[in-house]
Amino acid sequence: MTPQHGTLWTEKFSPQIAEAIKAANNAMAGLPKFLGCTITEISAGRLKAELPVRKDLLTPIGNLHGGVLAGFVDHILGVVLYPLM
């Protein structure tokens, strides 16, 4: 990524904010809680999350439902940017 105003984006990363976001996410209600989204690691430019694949999240033919995957990706991609803002 190119520097913006002389500062690399990784220099703006706040570990304290990242840990607070991780804790808040893992205590969330709503869709992230229903899906079981948990953040296991967060650092500058990296976020690791898990989603348990449960029977109630599968299609009738046994695949993970596309809406589940879309909801998970949407939520996690939103979260990954907060420590950089």
N, CA, C and O of each residue as an XYZ file, in Angstrom:
340
protein
N       0.849     -1.167      0.000
C       0.000      0.000      0.000
C       0.897      1.233      0.000
O       1.964      1.223      0.614
N       0.486      2.264     -0.664
C       1.303      3.463     -0.752
C       1.096      4.358      0.467
O       0.008      4.387      1.042
N       2.139      5.087      0.860
C       2.001      5.993      2.002
C       0.983      7.095      1.719
O       0.861      7.575      0.592
N       0.270      7.477      2.745
C      -0.675      8.579      2.634
C      -0.232      9.649      3.629
O      -0.158      9.380      4.828
N       0.056     10.822      3.163
C       0.536     11.914      4.001
C       1.804     11.513      4.753
O       1.998     11.924      5.897
N       2.672     10.713      4.120
C       3.939     10.341      4.708
C       3.870      9.237      5.753
O       4.882      8.942      6.389
N       2.711      8.619      5.951
C       2.567      7.573      6.963
C       2.012      6.314      6.320
O       1.020      6.367      5.593
N       2.649      5.180      6.587
C       2.123      3.915      6.106
C       0.870      3.567      6.889
O       0.763      3.899      8.069
N      -0.076      2.903      6.247
C      -1.328      2.551      6.926
C      -1.081      1.664      8.124
O      -1.841      1.725      9.091
N      -0.032      0.830      8.098
C       0.238     -0.048      9.243
C       0.702      0.732     10.464
O       0.562      0.252     11.589
N       1.250      1.919     10.264
C       1.686      2.742     11.392
C       0.503      3.337     12.143
O       0.658      3.784     13.279
N      -0.669      3.351     11.531
C      -1.857      3.897     12.174
C      -2.607      2.840     12.990
O      -3.564      3.162     13.693
N      -2.180      1.602     12.897
C      -2.849      0.507     13.595
C      -2.724      0.676     15.105
O      -1.645      0.980     15.614
N      -3.825      0.480     15.814
C      -3.840      0.588     17.270
C      -4.144     -0.778     17.881
O      -5.272     -1.257     17.767
N      -3.160     -1.419     18.530
C      -3.405     -2.714     19.164
C      -4.481     -2.650     20.252
O      -5.240     -3.603     20.433
N      -4.546     -1.538     20.969
C      -5.564     -1.395     22.013
C      -6.967     -1.379     21.421
O      -7.875     -2.029     21.939
N      -7.138     -0.644     20.346
C      -8.439     -0.603     19.680
C      -8.762     -1.974     19.093
O      -9.904     -2.429     19.163
N      -7.765     -2.628     18.520
C      -7.974     -3.954     17.931
C      -8.457     -4.949     18.983
O      -9.396     -5.704     18.731
N      -7.830     -4.959     20.152
C      -8.243     -5.889     21.214
C      -9.639     -5.550     21.724
O     -10.423     -6.451     22.023
N      -9.957     -4.261     21.825
C     -11.297     -3.854     22.256
C     -12.340     -4.301     21.238
O     -13.425     -4.748     21.613
N     -12.019     -4.184     19.964
C     -12.934     -4.619     18.903
C     -13.117     -6.131     18.953
O     -14.232     -6.630     18.801
N     -12.037     -6.850     19.164
C     -12.107     -8.311     19.264
C     -13.023     -8.718     20.415
O     -13.885     -9.580     20.247
N     -12.842     -8.110     21.569
C     -13.675     -8.424     22.731
C     -15.128     -8.050     22.480
O     -16.031     -8.816     22.816
N     -15.363     -6.876     21.892
C     -16.733     -6.434     21.613
C     -17.402     -7.349     20.596
O     -18.570     -7.703     20.754
N     -16.669     -7.734     19.554
C     -17.227     -8.618     18.534
C     -17.626     -9.955     19.139
O     -18.706    -10.473     18.854
N     -16.769    -10.506     19.964
C     -17.047    -11.815     20.536
C     -18.165    -11.775     21.572
O     -18.646    -12.822     22.006
N     -18.586    -10.566     21.974
C     -19.710    -10.416     22.906
C     -20.960     -9.890     22.201
O     -21.953     -9.590     22.864
N     -20.934     -9.773     20.867
C     -22.041     -9.183     20.106
C     -23.300    -10.025     20.131
O     -23.281    -11.227     20.397
N     -24.380     -9.351     19.846
C     -25.673    -10.007     19.657
C     -25.991     -9.986     18.165
O     -25.120     -9.694     17.346
N     -27.221    -10.292     17.818
C     -27.651    -10.198     16.436
C     -27.067    -11.275     15.545
O     -26.802    -12.391     15.992
N     -26.868    -10.934     14.279
C     -26.403    -11.894     13.287
C     -25.046    -12.510     13.624
O     -24.901    -13.727     13.516
N     -24.033    -11.713     14.033
C     -22.754    -12.337     14.368
C     -22.884    -13.388     15.480
O     -22.228    -14.429     15.436
N     -23.730    -13.108     16.467
C     -23.926    -14.087     17.546
C     -24.662    -15.324     17.022
O     -24.279    -16.453     17.328
N     -25.708    -15.108     16.240
C     -26.454    -16.240     15.682
C     -25.546    -17.136     14.848
O     -25.602    -18.361     14.951
N     -24.708    -16.513     14.021
C     -23.814    -17.285     13.167
C     -22.679    -17.925     13.966
O     -22.134    -18.951     13.559
N     -22.326    -17.326     15.092
C     -21.222    -17.843     15.897
C     -19.871    -17.299     15.480
O     -18.844    -17.935     15.718
N     -19.860    -16.111     14.850
C     -18.611    -15.486     14.398
C     -17.733    -15.143     15.602
O     -18.187    -14.485     16.538
N     -16.501    -15.581     15.578
C     -15.536    -15.164     16.602
C     -14.260    -14.720     15.919
O     -13.830    -15.302     14.923
N     -13.663    -13.674     16.475
C     -12.370    -13.198     16.001
C     -11.323    -13.844     16.890
O     -11.366    -13.709     18.113
N     -10.386    -14.544     16.276
C      -9.362    -15.237     17.048
C      -8.027    -14.498     17.050
O      -7.198    -14.712     17.935
N      -7.819    -13.632     16.063
C      -6.556    -12.888     15.973
C      -6.793    -11.615     15.188
O      -7.494    -11.620     14.176
N      -6.205    -10.519     15.659
C      -6.308     -9.258     14.928
C      -4.991     -8.508     15.098
O      -4.515     -8.310     16.216
N      -4.412     -8.096     13.973
C      -3.164     -7.339     13.971
C      -3.181     -6.438     12.740
O      -4.138     -6.467     11.967
N      -2.147     -5.652     12.554
C      -2.103     -4.721     11.427
C      -2.213     -5.474     10.107
O      -1.333     -6.258      9.751
N      -3.289     -5.231      9.397
C      -3.490     -5.842      8.091
C      -3.917     -7.299      8.113
O      -3.935     -7.950      7.069
N      -4.262     -7.823      9.284
C      -4.644     -9.241      9.370
C      -5.740     -9.423     10.430
O      -5.670     -8.884     11.534
N      -6.740    -10.196     10.050
C      -7.789    -10.573     10.977
C      -8.131    -12.024     10.711
O      -8.374    -12.414      9.569
N      -8.151    -12.821     11.761
C      -8.497    -14.230     11.645
C      -9.799    -14.445     12.395
O      -9.919    -14.062     13.558
N     -10.770    -15.053     11.738
C     -12.070    -15.278     12.345
C     -12.527    -16.702     12.073
O     -12.067    -17.358     11.139
N     -13.440    -17.156     12.909
C     -13.980    -18.506     12.762
C     -15.498    -18.458     12.713
O     -16.138    -17.586     13.301
N     -16.046    -19.415     12.001
C     -17.492    -19.595     11.907
C     -17.759    -21.092     11.992
O     -17.410    -21.833     11.073
N     -18.370    -21.545     13.079
C     -18.672    -22.977     13.158
C     -19.755    -23.347     12.149
O     -20.781    -22.673     12.056
N     -19.529    -24.400     11.411
C     -20.511    -24.863     10.430
C     -21.455    -25.823     11.152
O     -21.097    -26.951     11.492
N     -22.682    -25.327     11.373
C     -23.699    -26.115     12.062
C     -24.735    -26.612     11.062
O     -24.885    -26.070      9.967
N     -25.427    -27.632     11.462
C     -26.437    -28.236     10.589
C     -27.514    -27.226     10.175
O     -27.991    -27.262      9.041
N     -27.899    -26.328     11.085
C     -28.950    -25.359     10.758
C     -28.480    -24.256      9.809
O     -29.290    -23.428      9.393
N     -27.193    -24.223      9.457
C     -26.672    -23.239      8.510
C     -26.449    -23.829      7.120
O     -25.936    -23.157      6.226
N     -26.836    -25.082      6.949
C     -26.617    -25.775      5.685
C     -27.857    -25.741      4.800
O     -28.981    -25.606      5.284
N     -27.635    -25.864      3.507
C     -28.737    -25.994      2.552
C     -29.275    -27.423      2.631
O     -28.656    -28.279      3.264
N     -30.414    -27.691      2.000
C     -30.953    -29.059      2.010
C     -30.012    -30.105      1.410
O     -30.138    -31.294      1.706
N     -29.067    -29.668      0.566
C     -28.135    -30.650     -0.006
C     -26.813    -30.726      0.769
O     -25.893    -31.435      0.360
N     -26.719    -29.999      1.882
C     -25.565    -30.132      2.766
C     -24.437    -29.135      2.593
O     -23.377    -29.300      3.199
N     -24.636    -28.099      1.780
C     -23.621    -27.052      1.617
C     -23.896    -25.909      2.583
O     -25.037    -25.686      2.989
N     -22.835    -25.182      2.951
C     -23.036    -23.976      3.743
C     -23.844    -22.995      2.901
O     -23.499    -22.737      1.748
N     -24.900    -22.455      3.459
C     -25.779    -21.537      2.736
C     -25.001    -20.287      2.333
O     -24.234    -19.744      3.128
N     -25.201    -19.835      1.096
C     -24.510    -18.652      0.586
C     -24.786    -17.410      1.399
O     -23.906    -16.563      1.550
N     -25.996    -17.283      1.927
C     -26.338    -16.129      2.757
C     -25.553    -16.112      4.057
O     -25.203    -15.042      4.556
N     -25.274    -17.285      4.609
C     -24.465    -17.399      5.826
C     -23.053    -16.908      5.527
O     -22.495    -16.101      6.270
N     -22.488    -17.401      4.440
C     -21.135    -16.998      4.065
C     -21.079    -15.500      3.761
O     -20.136    -14.822      4.169
N     -22.068    -14.987      3.058
C     -22.103    -13.560      2.734
C     -22.208    -12.711      4.003
O     -21.528    -11.693      4.125
N     -23.056    -13.125      4.944
C     -23.192    -12.398      6.209
C     -21.901    -12.410      7.011
O     -21.514    -11.394      7.589
N     -21.241    -13.550      7.045
C     -19.975    -13.682      7.760
C     -18.911    -12.777      7.142
O     -18.241    -12.028      7.853
N     -18.758    -12.843      5.830
C     -17.758    -12.031      5.133
C     -18.060    -10.545      5.304
O     -17.148     -9.757      5.554
N     -19.317    -10.154      5.174
C     -19.700     -8.752      5.327
C     -19.340     -8.243      6.719
O     -18.776     -7.158      6.859
N     -19.658     -9.010      7.727
C     -19.384     -8.602      9.102
C     -17.874     -8.494      9.349
O     -17.401     -7.484      9.870
N     -17.132     -9.517      8.982
C     -15.693     -9.542      9.259
C     -14.942     -8.472      8.471
O     -14.028     -7.848      9.009
N     -15.304     -8.249      7.224
C     -14.636     -7.198      6.448
C     -14.926     -5.818      7.017
O     -14.074     -4.932      6.950
N     -16.108     -5.625      7.572
C     -16.400     -4.361      8.242
C     -15.534     -4.181      9.481
O     -15.011     -3.093      9.725
N     -15.383     -5.239     10.259
C     -14.612     -5.190     11.503
C     -13.124     -4.956     11.232
O     -12.477     -4.217     11.974
N     -12.577     -5.564     10.199
C     -11.132     -5.506      9.969
C     -10.626     -4.084      9.746
O      -9.460     -3.801     10.018
N     -11.464     -3.201      9.266
C     -11.022     -1.831      8.966
C     -11.055     -0.892     10.171
O     -10.355      0.121     10.159
N     -11.830     -1.182     11.194
C     -11.983     -0.246     12.312
C     -10.679      0.156     12.994
O     -10.512      1.342     13.279
N      -9.735     -0.762     13.278
C      -8.492     -0.316     13.942
C      -7.630      0.599     13.085
O      -6.711      1.233     13.605
N      -7.900      0.686     11.788
C      -7.110      1.541     10.904
C      -7.745      2.913     10.690
O      -7.113      3.800     10.116
N      -8.964      3.096     11.134
C      -9.650      4.361     10.904
C      -9.382      5.347     12.026
O      -9.885      6.470     11.995
